[in-house]
Amino acid sequence: MSTVIAHIDVSRPLGRKIVRDLYKHTKTVKIENPLSEEIESQEWVSHEDFWLEMEDKLNEHYGTNQKLKIRK
């Protein structure tokens, strides 16, 4: 079995169609996602911190002092 490496942009419909067609005919398609490395290097915030920041932005934008209810 010979191996061919192709770089296909799957963010567009044509790229996804090409991958589906390849899989349909060969049953072996390997997809590597380079974005996973970028995601691992990003700084993450907790759910509570995100909503507290959103609360501050909304209050600043609308000139209010509302509190969002965060369920636990």
PyRosetta script that sets phi, psi and omega in degrees:
from pyrosetta import init, pose_from_sequence

init()
pose = pose_from_sequence("MSTVIAHIDVSRPLGRKIVRDLYKHTKTVKIENPLSEEIESQEWVSHEDFWLEMEDKLNEHYGTNQKLKIRK")
pose.set_psi(1, 130.4)
pose.set_omega(1, 177.7)
pose.set_phi(2, -96.6)
pose.set_psi(2, 152.8)
pose.set_omega(2, -177.6)
pose.set_phi(3, -117.4)
pose.set_psi(3, 136.2)
pose.set_omega(3, 177.0)
pose.set_phi(4, -123.0)
pose.set_psi(4, 132.0)
pose.set_omega(4, 177.7)
pose.set_phi(5, -105.8)
pose.set_psi(5, 124.0)
pose.set_omega(5, 179.9)
pose.set_phi(6, -128.7)
pose.set_psi(6, 142.5)
pose.set_omega(6, 175.9)
pose.set_phi(7, -101.8)
pose.set_psi(7, 110.6)
pose.set_omega(7, -176.4)
pose.set_phi(8, -119.1)
pose.set_psi(8, 129.9)
pose.set_omega(8, 178.7)
pose.set_phi(9, -78.5)
pose.set_psi(9, 102.7)
pose.set_omega(9, -177.6)
pose.set_phi(10, -88.8)
pose.set_psi(10, 8.2)
pose.set_omega(10, 175.8)
pose.set_phi(11, -80.5)
pose.set_psi(11, -8.8)
pose.set_omega(11, 179.3)
pose.set_phi(12, -114.4)
pose.set_psi(12, 152.9)
pose.set_omega(12, -177.8)
pose.set_phi(13, -58.2)
pose.set_psi(13, -38.6)
pose.set_omega(13, -179.0)
pose.set_phi(14, -64.2)
pose.set_psi(14, -40.4)
pose.set_omega(14, 178.1)
pose.set_phi(15, -63.9)
pose.set_psi(15, -41.6)
pose.set_omega(15, 177.8)
pose.set_phi(16, -65.5)
pose.set_psi(16, -37.0)
pose.set_omega(16, 178.6)
pose.set_phi(17, -65.2)
pose.set_psi(17, -41.1)
pose.set_omega(17, 178.9)
pose.set_phi(18, -61.4)
pose.set_psi(18, -44.0)
pose.set_omega(18, 179.5)
pose.set_phi(19, -63.9)
pose.set_psi(19, -43.2)
pose.set_omega(19, 178.3)
pose.set_phi(20, -61.2)
pose.set_psi(20, -43.5)
pose.set_omega(20, 179.6)
pose.set_phi(21, -63.8)
pose.set_psi(21, -42.3)
pose.set_omega(21, 177.2)
pose.set_phi(22, -60.2)
pose.set_psi(22, -43.9)
pose.set_omega(22, -179.2)
pose.set_phi(23, -66.2)
pose.set_psi(23, -38.9)
pose.set_omega(23, -178.7)
pose.set_phi(24, -62.5)
pose.set_psi(24, -37.0)
pose.set_omega(24, -176.1)
pose.set_phi(25, -89.8)
pose.set_psi(25, -28.4)
pose.set_omega(25, -175.2)
pose.set_phi(26, -113.0)
pose.set_psi(26, -21.8)
pose.set_omega(26, -176.7)
pose.set_phi(27, 63.3)
pose.set_psi(27, 9.6)
pose.set_omega(27, 176.7)
pose.set_phi(28, -138.1)
pose.set_psi(28, 105.2)
pose.set_omega(28, 175.1)
pose.set_phi(29, -134.6)
pose.set_psi(29, 126.0)
pose.set_omega(29, 178.3)
pose.set_phi(30, -109.8)
pose.set_psi(30, 126.2)
pose.set_omega(30, -179.3)
pose.set_phi(31, -113.2)
pose.set_psi(31, 127.2)
pose.set_omega(31, 174.8)
pose.set_phi(32, -109.2)
pose.set_psi(32, 133.9)
pose.set_omega(32, -177.4)
pose.set_phi(33, -110.5)
pose.set_psi(33, 105.4)
pose.set_omega(33, 179.8)
pose.set_phi(34, -70.5)
pose.set_psi(34, -14.0)
pose.set_omega(34, -179.9)
pose.set_phi(35, -68.8)
pose.set_psi(35, -23.0)
pose.set_omega(35, -178.7)
pose.set_phi(36, -61.8)
pose.set_psi(36, -32.5)
pose.set_omega(36, 177.1)
pose.set_phi(37, -69.0)
pose.set_psi(37, -37.9)
pose.set_omega(37, 178.0)
pose.set_phi(38, -66.5)
pose.set_psi(38, -38.4)
pose.set_omega(38, -179.2)
pose.set_phi(39, -66.3)
pose.set_psi(39, -40.1)
pose.set_omega(39, -179.6)
pose.set_phi(40, -64.0)
pose.set_psi(40, -30.0)
pose.set_omega(40, -177.0)
pose.set_phi(41, -85.8)
pose.set_psi(41, -6.7)
pose.set_omega(41, -179.4)
pose.set_phi(42, -78.1)
pose.set_psi(42, 153.4)
pose.set_omega(42, 176.9)
pose.set_phi(43, -84.1)
pose.set_psi(43, 130.7)
pose.set_omega(43, -178.0)
pose.set_phi(44, -105.0)
pose.set_psi(44, 147.4)
pose.set_omega(44, 175.3)
pose.set_phi(45, -119.2)
pose.set_psi(45, 155.4)
pose.set_omega(45, -179.8)
pose.set_phi(46, -75.1)
pose.set_psi(46, 164.7)
pose.set_omega(46, 178.8)
pose.set_phi(47, -58.6)
pose.set_psi(47, -44.8)
pose.set_omega(47, -179.0)
pose.set_phi(48, -64.7)
pose.set_psi(48, -43.5)
pose.set_omega(48, 179.9)
pose.set_phi(49, -63.3)
pose.set_psi(49, -38.6)
pose.set_omega(49, 178.2)
pose.set_phi(50, -60.4)
pose.set_psi(50, -48.7)
pose.set_omega(50, -176.4)
pose.set_phi(51, -71.1)
pose.set_psi(51, -30.8)
pose.set_omega(51, 175.0)
pose.set_phi(52, -66.1)
pose.set_psi(52, -39.5)
pose.set_omega(52, 176.9)
pose.set_phi(53, -66.4)
pose.set_psi(53, -40.5)
pose.set_omega(53, 177.9)
pose.set_phi(54, -64.2)
pose.set_psi(54, -39.9)
pose.set_omega(54, 177.2)
pose.set_phi(55, -59.0)
pose.set_psi(55, -45.0)
pose.set_omega(55, 178.7)
pose.set_phi(56, -61.6)
pose.set_psi(56, -44.2)
pose.set_omega(56, -179.6)
pose.set_phi(57, -64.0)
pose.set_psi(57, -42.9)
pose.set_omega(57, 179.7)
pose.set_phi(58, -65.4)
pose.set_psi(58, -43.8)
pose.set_omega(58, 179.3)
pose.set_phi(59, -63.1)
pose.set_psi(59, -40.2)
pose.set_omega(59, 178.8)
pose.set_phi(60, -65.8)
pose.set_psi(60, -42.2)
pose.set_omega(60, -177.9)
pose.set_phi(61, -66.3)
pose.set_psi(61, -44.3)
pose.set_omega(61, -175.5)
pose.set_phi(62, -95.0)
pose.set_psi(62, -3.4)
pose.set_omega(62, 179.6)
pose.set_phi(63, 68.1)
pose.set_psi(63, 36.4)
pose.set_omega(63, -178.7)
pose.set_phi(64, -117.5)
pose.set_psi(64, -179.6)
pose.set_omega(64, 176.3)
pose.set_phi(65, -136.1)
pose.set_psi(65, 52.4)
pose.set_omega(65, -178.9)
pose.set_phi(66, -85.5)
pose.set_psi(66, 152.1)
pose.set_omega(66, 176.8)
pose.set_phi(67, -114.5)
pose.set_psi(67, 130.9)
pose.set_omega(67, 175.6)
pose.set_phi(68, -82.7)
pose.set_psi(68, 141.7)
pose.set_omega(68, 178.3)
pose.set_phi(69, -87.2)
pose.set_psi(69, 117.9)
pose.set_omega(69, -179.3)
pose.set_phi(70, -101.9)
pose.set_psi(70, 118.5)
pose.set_omega(70, 179.9)
pose.set_phi(71, -83.0)
pose.set_psi(71, 144.5)
pose.set_omega(71, 177.2)
pose.set_phi(72, -120.0)
pose.dump_pdb("model.pdb")
